Amino acid sequence: MSRPTVHDVARTAGVSLSTVDRVLNGRDGVRAATLERVNAAMRELGYQRDVAAANLSKRRRYRLRFFLPEGPNAFMRGVQDEVESCGSEMWPERVELSVETVPPFDAEALAERLRAVDPEAVDGLAVVATDSAAVMAAIARLVEAGVPVVTLVSDLPSSRRGYFVGIDNVVAGRTAAGLLGRFCRFRPGKVAVIAGSMVVRDHVERRLGFEQVMRSEFPTLEVMPTIEGLDDADVVADKLGALLAAHDDLVGIYSLGAGNRGVIRALSDTPEAERPAIVVHELTPHTREALLSGMFDAAINQDIGREVRGAVRALRALIDGASPEAAGERIGVEVFLRDNLP
Protein backbone atom coordinates (compact mmCIF):
# COMPACT_ATOMS: atom_id res chain seq x y z
CA MET A 1 0.00 0.00 0.00
CA SER A 2 1.44 3.38 -1.01
CA ARG A 3 2.16 6.02 1.56
CA PRO A 4 -0.46 8.83 1.71
CA THR A 5 0.62 12.16 0.25
CA VAL A 6 -0.38 15.79 0.69
CA HIS A 7 -2.52 15.37 -2.43
CA ASP A 8 -4.48 12.62 -0.64
CA VAL A 9 -4.89 14.85 2.42
CA ALA A 10 -6.14 17.77 0.29
CA ARG A 11 -8.62 15.53 -1.60
CA THR A 12 -9.96 13.88 1.59
CA ALA A 13 -10.30 17.23 3.43
CA GLY A 14 -11.78 18.97 0.35
CA VAL A 15 -9.22 21.80 0.43
CA SER A 16 -6.43 23.08 -1.79
CA LEU A 17 -2.79 21.98 -1.61
CA SER A 18 -1.84 25.48 -0.46
CA THR A 19 -4.21 25.16 2.50
CA VAL A 20 -2.64 21.82 3.49
CA ASP A 21 0.79 23.46 3.21
CA ARG A 22 -0.29 26.31 5.51
CA VAL A 23 -1.55 23.81 8.10
CA LEU A 24 1.62 21.69 7.94
CA ASN A 25 3.82 24.75 8.40
CA GLY A 26 1.68 26.40 11.09
CA ARG A 27 1.00 29.55 9.08
CA ASP A 28 -1.90 31.90 9.68
CA GLY A 29 -4.91 32.31 7.41
CA VAL A 30 -6.62 28.97 8.03
CA ARG A 31 -10.06 28.94 9.70
CA ALA A 32 -10.50 26.72 12.74
CA ALA A 33 -13.06 24.48 10.98
CA THR A 34 -10.75 24.03 7.99
CA LEU A 35 -7.79 23.30 10.27
CA GLU A 36 -9.76 20.57 12.01
CA ARG A 37 -10.83 19.08 8.64
CA VAL A 38 -7.22 18.87 7.46
CA ASN A 39 -6.05 17.35 10.76
CA ALA A 40 -8.91 14.84 10.67
CA ALA A 41 -7.95 13.85 7.11
CA MET A 42 -4.33 13.31 8.16
CA ARG A 43 -5.44 11.11 11.06
CA GLU A 44 -7.81 9.13 8.84
CA LEU A 45 -5.14 8.52 6.20
CA GLY A 46 -2.32 7.95 8.66
CA TYR A 47 -0.38 10.73 7.00
CA GLN A 48 3.07 11.44 8.51
CA ARG A 49 5.05 14.39 7.33
CA ASP A 50 8.54 13.69 5.97
CA VAL A 51 10.35 16.51 7.77
CA ALA A 52 13.72 15.77 6.18
CA ALA A 53 12.25 15.91 2.67
CA ALA A 54 10.42 19.12 3.54
CA ASN A 55 13.61 20.70 4.76
CA LEU A 56 15.47 19.61 1.66
CA SER A 57 12.77 21.07 -0.54
CA LYS A 58 13.16 24.37 1.30
CA ARG A 59 16.96 24.11 0.93
CA ARG A 60 17.26 24.31 4.69
CA ARG A 61 20.62 23.69 6.35
CA TYR A 62 21.14 22.40 9.88
CA ARG A 63 23.97 24.52 11.32
CA LEU A 64 25.22 22.56 14.34
CA ARG A 65 28.11 23.54 16.60
CA PHE A 66 30.00 21.33 19.05
CA PHE A 67 31.64 22.83 22.16
CA LEU A 68 34.53 20.57 23.24
CA PRO A 69 37.35 20.94 25.80
CA GLU A 70 40.65 22.03 24.27
CA GLY A 71 44.09 20.61 25.10
CA PRO A 72 45.94 17.29 24.68
CA ASN A 73 43.11 15.05 25.90
CA ALA A 74 43.32 12.23 23.32
CA PHE A 75 39.69 11.23 23.77
CA MET A 76 38.41 14.76 23.14
CA ARG A 77 40.68 15.15 20.14
CA GLY A 78 39.15 11.92 18.87
CA VAL A 79 35.68 13.41 19.33
CA GLN A 80 36.80 16.51 17.41
CA ASP A 81 38.18 14.37 14.57
CA GLU A 82 34.89 12.46 14.44
CA VAL A 83 32.86 15.68 14.24
CA GLU A 84 35.01 16.88 11.36
CA SER A 85 34.70 13.53 9.59
CA CYS A 86 30.92 13.48 10.06
CA GLY A 87 30.75 17.03 8.77
CA SER A 88 32.22 15.92 5.46
CA GLU A 89 29.89 12.93 5.25
CA MET A 90 26.74 14.87 6.13
CA TRP A 91 27.30 17.89 3.91
CA PRO A 92 25.11 16.37 1.13
CA GLU A 93 22.32 16.06 3.74
CA ARG A 94 22.60 19.81 4.30
CA VAL A 95 24.12 19.38 7.76
CA GLU A 96 26.94 21.78 8.64
CA LEU A 97 29.07 20.81 11.64
CA SER A 98 31.61 23.05 13.34
CA VAL A 99 33.73 22.77 16.50
CA GLU A 100 34.62 25.39 19.07
CA THR A 101 37.08 24.46 21.82
CA VAL A 102 37.08 25.92 25.33
CA PRO A 103 39.44 25.57 28.32
CA PRO A 104 38.74 22.26 30.09
CA PHE A 105 36.95 22.27 33.46
CA ASP A 106 36.46 26.05 33.24
CA ALA A 107 32.76 26.66 33.82
CA GLU A 108 32.96 30.43 33.44
CA ALA A 109 34.85 30.18 30.15
CA LEU A 110 32.24 27.77 28.78
CA ALA A 111 29.39 29.98 29.99
CA GLU A 112 31.00 33.02 28.37
CA ARG A 113 31.35 31.23 25.03
CA LEU A 114 27.74 30.07 25.18
CA ARG A 115 26.56 33.60 26.01
CA ALA A 116 28.44 34.84 22.94
CA VAL A 117 26.58 32.51 20.56
CA ASP A 118 24.41 34.40 18.07
CA PRO A 119 21.07 32.53 17.90
CA GLU A 120 20.69 33.68 14.30
CA ALA A 121 23.99 32.05 13.28
CA VAL A 122 23.40 28.52 14.58
CA ASP A 123 20.51 26.04 14.72
CA GLY A 124 21.67 23.71 17.50
CA LEU A 125 24.52 23.07 19.95
CA ALA A 126 26.16 19.96 21.40
CA VAL A 127 28.07 20.72 24.61
CA VAL A 128 30.45 18.75 26.82
CA ALA A 129 29.04 20.31 29.96
CA THR A 130 30.73 21.64 33.07
CA ASP A 131 28.36 21.68 36.02
CA SER A 132 27.67 25.26 37.12
CA ALA A 133 24.81 27.74 37.48
CA ALA A 134 26.42 30.02 34.89
CA VAL A 135 26.46 27.26 32.25
CA MET A 136 22.84 26.34 33.03
CA ALA A 137 21.79 29.98 32.65
CA ALA A 138 23.61 30.27 29.32
CA ILE A 139 21.90 27.10 28.05
CA ALA A 140 18.50 28.42 29.19
CA ARG A 141 19.10 31.66 27.27
CA LEU A 142 19.85 29.74 24.08
CA VAL A 143 16.83 27.46 24.42
CA GLU A 144 14.57 30.46 25.01
CA ALA A 145 15.99 31.98 21.83
CA GLY A 146 14.98 28.87 19.90
CA VAL A 147 18.38 27.12 19.80
CA PRO A 148 18.15 23.53 21.11
CA VAL A 149 21.06 22.19 23.15
CA VAL A 150 22.14 18.60 23.80
CA THR A 151 24.85 17.55 26.22
CA LEU A 152 27.56 15.16 25.07
CA VAL A 153 29.74 12.81 27.18
CA SER A 154 29.11 14.80 30.40
CA ASP A 155 25.53 15.69 31.25
CA LEU A 156 23.82 18.64 32.95
CA PRO A 157 20.38 17.15 33.70
CA SER A 158 19.13 20.08 35.81
CA SER A 159 19.58 22.43 32.86
CA ARG A 160 17.19 23.01 29.95
CA ARG A 161 19.19 20.86 27.58
CA GLY A 162 16.96 18.79 25.34
CA TYR A 163 18.81 15.47 25.44
CA PHE A 164 21.99 13.73 26.70
CA VAL A 165 24.15 11.58 24.44
CA GLY A 166 26.66 9.41 26.26
CA ILE A 167 27.16 6.36 28.43
CA ASP A 168 25.65 5.81 31.88
CA ASN A 169 28.67 6.96 33.87
CA VAL A 170 27.50 5.45 37.17
CA VAL A 171 27.34 2.08 35.40
CA ALA A 172 30.81 2.72 33.96
CA GLY A 173 32.20 3.34 37.44
CA ARG A 174 30.49 0.24 38.81
CA THR A 175 31.92 -1.80 35.93
CA ALA A 176 35.42 -0.51 36.70
CA ALA A 177 35.01 -1.48 40.35
CA GLY A 178 33.83 -4.98 39.43
CA LEU A 179 36.90 -5.47 37.27
CA LEU A 180 39.46 -3.93 39.58
CA GLY A 181 38.03 -5.64 42.65
CA ARG A 182 38.41 -9.02 40.98
CA PHE A 183 41.90 -8.24 39.75
CA CYS A 184 42.89 -7.36 43.35
CA ARG A 185 40.73 -9.93 45.14
CA PHE A 186 43.67 -11.64 46.88
CA ARG A 187 45.74 -8.49 47.39
CA PRO A 188 44.21 -6.34 50.16
CA GLY A 189 45.39 -2.76 50.20
CA LYS A 190 44.71 0.71 48.84
CA VAL A 191 43.17 1.77 45.53
CA ALA A 192 43.97 5.13 43.92
CA VAL A 193 41.34 7.03 41.92
CA ILE A 194 42.46 9.59 39.34
CA ALA A 195 39.94 12.03 37.86
CA GLY A 196 40.27 15.04 35.60
CA SER A 197 38.14 17.26 37.80
CA MET A 198 35.20 16.76 40.10
CA VAL A 199 33.36 19.72 38.53
CA VAL A 200 32.21 17.59 35.58
CA ARG A 201 29.33 15.23 36.16
CA ASP A 202 30.73 12.25 34.23
CA HIS A 203 33.75 12.08 36.55
CA VAL A 204 31.60 12.54 39.67
CA GLU A 205 29.22 9.80 38.56
CA ARG A 206 32.03 7.38 37.71
CA ARG A 207 33.56 7.88 41.16
CA LEU A 208 30.13 7.35 42.74
CA GLY A 209 29.48 4.08 40.91
CA PHE A 210 33.02 2.88 41.60
CA GLU A 211 32.80 3.53 45.33
CA GLN A 212 29.35 1.94 45.63
CA VAL A 213 30.63 -1.41 44.40
CA MET A 214 34.02 -1.26 46.11
CA ARG A 215 32.48 -0.56 49.52
CA SER A 216 29.78 -3.21 49.24
CA GLU A 217 31.67 -6.03 47.50
CA PHE A 218 35.38 -5.56 48.19
CA PRO A 219 35.81 -4.47 51.83
CA THR A 220 39.50 -5.43 51.93
CA LEU A 221 40.26 -2.66 49.42
CA GLU A 222 40.47 0.93 50.66
CA VAL A 223 39.46 3.57 48.10
CA MET A 224 41.66 6.64 48.57
CA PRO A 225 40.64 10.30 48.05
CA THR A 226 40.42 11.35 44.41
CA ILE A 227 43.50 12.74 42.69
CA GLU A 228 42.46 15.56 40.31
CA GLY A 229 44.90 15.43 37.43
CA LEU A 230 43.12 17.94 35.17
CA ASP A 231 43.49 15.42 32.30
CA ASP A 232 47.14 16.55 32.15
CA ALA A 233 49.77 13.79 31.86
CA ASP A 234 52.42 15.80 33.70
CA VAL A 235 50.12 16.55 36.64
CA VAL A 236 48.96 12.93 36.79
CA ALA A 237 52.54 11.61 36.69
CA ASP A 238 53.65 13.91 39.52
CA LYS A 239 50.66 13.27 41.80
CA LEU A 240 50.50 9.53 41.20
CA GLY A 241 54.29 9.23 41.60
CA ALA A 242 54.07 10.92 45.00
CA LEU A 243 51.21 8.61 46.02
CA LEU A 244 53.12 5.50 44.99
CA ALA A 245 56.17 6.66 46.98
CA ALA A 246 54.06 7.26 50.09
CA HIS A 247 52.02 4.02 50.00
CA ASP A 248 53.72 0.69 49.41
CA ASP A 249 50.37 -1.09 49.81
CA LEU A 250 48.78 0.49 46.70
CA VAL A 251 47.34 -2.50 44.81
CA GLY A 252 44.97 -0.87 42.32
CA ILE A 253 44.50 2.27 40.21
CA TYR A 254 41.30 3.50 38.59
CA SER A 255 41.91 6.32 36.10
CA LEU A 256 38.44 7.61 35.27
CA GLY A 257 39.47 10.58 33.12
CA ALA A 258 42.27 11.35 30.68
CA GLY A 259 46.00 11.86 31.36
CA ASN A 260 46.75 8.15 31.14
CA ARG A 261 50.18 8.86 29.68
CA GLY A 262 50.97 10.19 33.16
CA VAL A 263 49.93 6.84 34.68
CA ILE A 264 52.28 5.05 32.28
CA ARG A 265 55.12 7.44 33.15
CA ALA A 266 54.62 7.12 36.91
CA LEU A 267 54.85 3.32 36.71
CA SER A 268 57.54 3.01 34.04
CA ASP A 269 60.26 2.05 36.55
CA THR A 270 58.09 -0.25 38.66
CA PRO A 271 58.91 -3.96 38.20
CA GLU A 272 56.06 -5.85 36.56
CA ALA A 273 55.52 -8.11 39.57
CA GLU A 274 55.04 -5.07 41.82
CA ARG A 275 52.69 -3.08 39.60
CA PRO A 276 49.15 -2.42 40.82
CA ALA A 277 46.18 -3.57 38.77
CA ILE A 278 45.02 -0.72 36.51
CA VAL A 279 41.65 0.07 34.91
CA VAL A 280 41.38 3.19 32.73
CA HIS A 281 38.89 4.94 30.47
CA GLU A 282 38.88 5.33 26.68
CA LEU A 283 40.63 3.25 24.06
CA THR A 284 43.20 5.77 22.79
CA PRO A 285 46.48 4.83 21.07
CA HIS A 286 48.30 5.17 24.42
CA THR A 287 45.87 2.98 26.36
CA ARG A 288 45.88 0.41 23.56
CA GLU A 289 49.67 0.19 23.71
CA ALA A 290 49.59 -0.13 27.52
CA LEU A 291 47.00 -2.91 27.29
CA LEU A 292 49.12 -4.79 24.77
CA SER A 293 52.22 -4.44 26.95
CA GLY A 294 50.38 -5.67 30.03
CA MET A 295 50.76 -2.44 32.02
CA PHE A 296 46.99 -1.74 31.93
CA ASP A 297 44.55 -4.53 32.70
CA ALA A 298 41.33 -3.14 31.21
CA ALA A 299 39.95 -0.09 29.42
CA ILE A 300 36.35 1.11 29.58
CA ASN A 301 35.35 2.72 26.31
CA GLN A 302 32.50 4.64 24.67
CA ASP A 303 31.90 4.66 20.92
CA ILE A 304 32.82 8.16 19.74
CA GLY A 305 31.27 7.74 16.31
CA ARG A 306 27.90 6.68 17.72
CA GLU A 307 27.95 9.56 20.19
CA VAL A 308 28.67 12.24 17.59
CA ARG A 309 26.08 10.87 15.17
CA GLY A 310 23.61 10.47 18.02
CA ALA A 311 24.08 14.12 18.97
CA VAL A 312 23.47 15.19 15.37
CA ARG A 313 20.31 13.08 15.12
CA ALA A 314 19.00 14.39 18.45
CA LEU A 315 19.63 18.00 17.44
CA ARG A 316 17.94 17.54 14.07
CA ALA A 317 14.93 16.02 15.81
CA LEU A 318 14.71 18.92 18.28
CA ILE A 319 15.04 21.46 15.47
CA ASP A 320 12.26 19.69 13.55
CA GLY A 321 10.02 19.58 16.61
CA ALA A 322 10.27 15.80 16.94
CA SER A 323 11.23 13.60 19.88
CA PRO A 324 15.00 13.31 20.43
CA GLU A 325 14.42 10.01 22.25
CA ALA A 326 13.10 8.49 19.03
CA ALA A 327 16.10 9.79 17.11
CA GLY A 328 18.70 8.84 19.73
CA GLU A 329 20.26 5.54 20.64
CA ARG A 330 21.68 3.99 23.77
CA ILE A 331 25.45 4.28 24.05
CA GLY A 332 26.73 1.18 25.82
CA VAL A 333 29.71 0.75 28.12
CA GLU A 334 32.43 -1.24 26.33
CA VAL A 335 35.17 -3.19 28.13
CA PHE A 336 38.43 -4.05 26.41
CA LEU A 337 41.20 -6.32 27.60
CA ARG A 338 44.38 -7.12 25.74
CA ASP A 339 42.75 -10.15 24.10
CA ASN A 340 39.62 -8.50 22.65
CA LEU A 341 41.03 -5.26 21.26
CA PRO A 342 39.27 -4.27 18.02
C-alpha positions in Angstrom: 0.0 0.0 0.0 1.4 3.4 -1.0 2.2 6.0 1.6 -0.5 8.8 1.7 0.6 12.2 0.2 -0.4 15.8 0.7 -2.5 15.4 -2.4 -4.5 12.6 -0.6 -4.9 14.9 2.4 -6.1 17.8 0.3 -8.6 15.5 -1.6 -10.0 13.9 1.6 -10.3 17.2 3.4 -11.8 19.0 0.4 -9.2 21.8 0.4 -6.4 23.1 -1.8 -2.8 22.0 -1.6 -1.8 25.5 -0.5 -4.2 25.2 2.5 -2.6 21.8 3.5 0.8 23.5 3.2 -0.3 26.3 5.5 -1.5 23.8 8.1 1.6 21.7 7.9 3.8 24.7 8.4 1.7 26.4 11.1 1.0 29.5 9.1 -1.9 31.9 9.7 -4.9 32.3 7.4 -6.6 29.0 8.0 -10.1 28.9 9.7 -10.5 26.7 12.7 -13.1 24.5 11.0 -10.7 24.0 8.0 -7.8 23.3 10.3 -9.8 20.6 12.0 -10.8 19.1 8.6 -7.2 18.9 7.5 -6.0 17.4 10.8 -8.9 14.8 10.7 -8.0 13.8 7.1 -4.3 13.3 8.2 -5.4 11.1 11.1 -7.8 9.1 8.8 -5.1 8.5 6.2 -2.3 7.9 8.7 -0.4 10.7 7.0 3.1 11.4 8.5 5.0 14.4 7.3 8.5 13.7 6.0 10.3 16.5 7.8 13.7 15.8 6.2 12.2 15.9 2.7 10.4 19.1 3.5 13.6 20.7 4.8 15.5 19.6 1.7 12.8 21.1 -0.5 13.2 24.4 1.3 17.0 24.1 0.9 17.3 24.3 4.7 20.6 23.7 6.4 21.1 22.4 9.9 24.0 24.5 11.3 25.2 22.6 14.3 28.1 23.5 16.6 30.0 21.3 19.0 31.6 22.8 22.2 34.5 20.6 23.2 37.4 20.9 25.8 40.7 22.0 24.3 44.1 20.6 25.1 45.9 17.3 24.7 43.1 15.0 25.9 43.3 12.2 23.3 39.7 11.2 23.8 38.4 14.8 23.1 40.7 15.2 20.1 39.2 11.9 18.9 35.7 13.4 19.3 36.8 16.5 17.4 38.2 14.4 14.6 34.9 12.5 14.4 32.9 15.7 14.2 35.0 16.9 11.4 34.7 13.5 9.6 30.9 13.5 10.1 30.7 17.0 8.8 32.2 15.9 5.5 29.9 12.9 5.3 26.7 14.9 6.1 27.3 17.9 3.9 25.1 16.4 1.1 22.3 16.1 3.7 22.6 19.8 4.3 24.1 19.4 7.8 26.9 21.8 8.6 29.1 20.8 11.6 31.6 23.0 13.3 33.7 22.8 16.5 34.6 25.4 19.1 37.1 24.5 21.8 37.1 25.9 25.3 39.4 25.6 28.3 38.7 22.3 30.1 37.0 22.3 33.5 36.5 26.0 33.2 32.8 26.7 33.8 33.0 30.4 33.4 34.9 30.2 30.2 32.2 27.8 28.8 29.4 30.0 30.0 31.0 33.0 28.4 31.4 31.2 25.0 27.7 30.1 25.2 26.6 33.6 26.0 28.4 34.8 22.9 26.6 32.5 20.6 24.4 34.4 18.1 21.1 32.5 17.9 20.7 33.7 14.3 24.0 32.1 13.3 23.4 28.5 14.6 20.5 26.0 14.7 21.7 23.7 17.5 24.5 23.1 19.9 26.2 20.0 21.4 28.1 20.7 24.6 30.5 18.8 26.8 29.0 20.3 30.0 30.7 21.6 33.1 28.4 21.7 36.0 27.7 25.3 37.1 24.8 27.7 37.5 26.4 30.0 34.9 26.5 27.3 32.3 22.8 26.3 33.0 21.8 30.0 32.7 23.6 30.3 29.3 21.9 27.1 28.0 18.5 28.4 29.2 19.1 31.7 27.3 19.8 29.7 24.1 16.8 27.5 24.4 14.6 30.5 25.0 16.0 32.0 21.8 15.0 28.9 19.9 18.4 27.1 19.8 18.1 23.5 21.1 21.1 22.2 23.1 22.1 18.6 23.8 24.8 17.6 26.2 27.6 15.2 25.1 29.7 12.8 27.2 29.1 14.8 30.4 25.5 15.7 31.2 23.8 18.6 33.0 20.4 17.2 33.7 19.1 20.1 35.8 19.6 22.4 32.9 17.2 23.0 30.0 19.2 20.9 27.6 17.0 18.8 25.3 18.8 15.5 25.4 22.0 13.7 26.7 24.2 11.6 24.4 26.7 9.4 26.3 27.2 6.4 28.4 25.7 5.8 31.9 28.7 7.0 33.9 27.5 5.4 37.2 27.3 2.1 35.4 30.8 2.7 34.0 32.2 3.3 37.4 30.5 0.2 38.8 31.9 -1.8 35.9 35.4 -0.5 36.7 35.0 -1.5 40.3 33.8 -5.0 39.4 36.9 -5.5 37.3 39.5 -3.9 39.6 38.0 -5.6 42.7 38.4 -9.0 41.0 41.9 -8.2 39.7 42.9 -7.4 43.3 40.7 -9.9 45.1 43.7 -11.6 46.9 45.7 -8.5 47.4 44.2 -6.3 50.2 45.4 -2.8 50.2 44.7 0.7 48.8 43.2 1.8 45.5 44.0 5.1 43.9 41.3 7.0 41.9 42.5 9.6 39.3 39.9 12.0 37.9 40.3 15.0 35.6 38.1 17.3 37.8 35.2 16.8 40.1 33.4 19.7 38.5 32.2 17.6 35.6 29.3 15.2 36.2 30.7 12.3 34.2 33.7 12.1 36.6 31.6 12.5 39.7 29.2 9.8 38.6 32.0 7.4 37.7 33.6 7.9 41.2 30.1 7.4 42.7 29.5 4.1 40.9 33.0 2.9 41.6 32.8 3.5 45.3 29.3 1.9 45.6 30.6 -1.4 44.4 34.0 -1.3 46.1 32.5 -0.6 49.5 29.8 -3.2 49.2 31.7 -6.0 47.5 35.4 -5.6 48.2 35.8 -4.5 51.8 39.5 -5.4 51.9 40.3 -2.7 49.4 40.5 0.9 50.7 39.5 3.6 48.1 41.7 6.6 48.6 40.6 10.3 48.0 40.4 11.4 44.4 43.5 12.7 42.7 42.5 15.6 40.3 44.9 15.4 37.4 43.1 17.9 35.2 43.5 15.4 32.3 47.1 16.5 32.1 49.8 13.8 31.9 52.4 15.8 33.7 50.1 16.6 36.6 49.0 12.9 36.8 52.5 11.6 36.7 53.6 13.9 39.5 50.7 13.3 41.8 50.5 9.5 41.2 54.3 9.2 41.6 54.1 10.9 45.0 51.2 8.6 46.0 53.1 5.5 45.0 56.2 6.7 47.0 54.1 7.3 50.1 52.0 4.0 50.0 53.7 0.7 49.4 50.4 -1.1 49.8 48.8 0.5 46.7 47.3 -2.5 44.8 45.0 -0.9 42.3 44.5 2.3 40.2 41.3 3.5 38.6 41.9 6.3 36.1 38.4 7.6 35.3 39.5 10.6 33.1 42.3 11.4 30.7 46.0 11.9 31.4 46.8 8.1 31.1 50.2 8.9 29.7 51.0 10.2 33.2 49.9 6.8 34.7 52.3 5.1 32.3 55.1 7.4 33.2 54.6 7.1 36.9 54.8 3.3 36.7 57.5 3.0 34.0 60.3 2.0 36.6 58.1 -0.3 38.7 58.9 -4.0 38.2 56.1 -5.9 36.6 55.5 -8.1 39.6 55.0 -5.1 41.8 52.7 -3.1 39.6 49.1 -2.4 40.8 46.2 -3.6 38.8 45.0 -0.7 36.5 41.7 0.1 34.9 41.4 3.2 32.7 38.9 4.9 30.5 38.9 5.3 26.7 40.6 3.3 24.1 43.2 5.8 22.8 46.5 4.8 21.1 48.3 5.2 24.4 45.9 3.0 26.4 45.9 0.4 23.6 49.7 0.2 23.7 49.6 -0.1 27.5 47.0 -2.9 27.3 49.1 -4.8 24.8 52.2 -4.4 26.9 50.4 -5.7 30.0 50.8 -2.4 32.0 47.0 -1.7 31.9 44.5 -4.5 32.7 41.3 -3.1 31.2 39.9 -0.1 29.4 36.4 1.1 29.6 35.4 2.7 26.3 32.5 4.6 24.7 31.9 4.7 20.9 32.8 8.2 19.7 31.3 7.7 16.3 27.9 6.7 17.7 27.9 9.6 20.2 28.7 12.2 17.6 26.1 10.9 15.2 23.6 10.5 18.0 24.1 14.1 19.0 23.5 15.2 15.4 20.3 13.1 15.1 19.0 14.4 18.5 19.6 18.0 17.4 17.9 17.5 14.1 14.9 16.0 15.8 14.7 18.9 18.3 15.0 21.5 15.5 12.3 19.7 13.6 10.0 19.6 16.6 10.3 15.8 16.9 11.2 13.6 19.9 15.0 13.3 20.4 14.4 10.0 22.3 13.1 8.5 19.0 16.1 9.8 17.1 18.7 8.8 19.7 20.3 5.5 20.6 21.7 4.0 23.8 25.4 4.3 24.0 26.7 1.2 25.8 29.7 0.7 28.1 32.4 -1.2 26.3 35.2 -3.2 28.1 38.4 -4.0 26.4 41.2 -6.3 27.6 44.4 -7.1 25.7 42.7 -10.2 24.1 39.6 -8.5 22.7 41.0 -5.3 21.3 39.3 -4.3 18.0 
